[in-house]
Amino acid sequence: MIVVEVELPDERSRLCEQVLRDLPEWFGIEEATAAYIADVAELPTFRIEDDGFLSLKLHTPLAAEVYVMGVRRARRGHGLGSALLRSAEAYLRARGVEYLQVKTLGPSDPDAGYANTRSFYLARGFVPLEEIHGLWEQNPCLIMVKRL
């Protein structure tokens, strides 16, 4: 499994759109999906072929965020997400970043798919920091963090 950084802005957006459109149960809010597609053009982005990607947002010299990550439905459970996350973490460590966060649907919403998402991040060393109500209109937002 080879993870590469996506250099071209248009390629980042194209890949993001292709993968997110394959995952409507996670990315079914059109306005949010359109924002991800536009925003990743300017963000460090990693890919495994056309099967998965991860984009980072650098907030400060010491802190970054997994802004968006997706793995095509047919390739889920094959280690792509873990490989993408490892590459992103190595990229951040090389730049002196110490903390990585991710935002996901909070546990006060019983969605089974997002319970799996939270489990994925927990298994990779993230810890729940805070569930915020009101950041995402009616959806609870869980902030998870990891020290790199």
Secondary structure, DSSP 8 states (H G I E B T S, - for coil): ---EE---HHHHHHHHHHHHHT-TTTS--HHHHHHHHHHGGGS-EEEETTTEEEEEEEEETTEEEEEEEEE-GGGTTSSHHHHHHHHHHHHHHHTT--EEEEEEE-TTS--HHHHHHHHHHHHTT-EEEEEEEEEETTEEEEEEEEE-
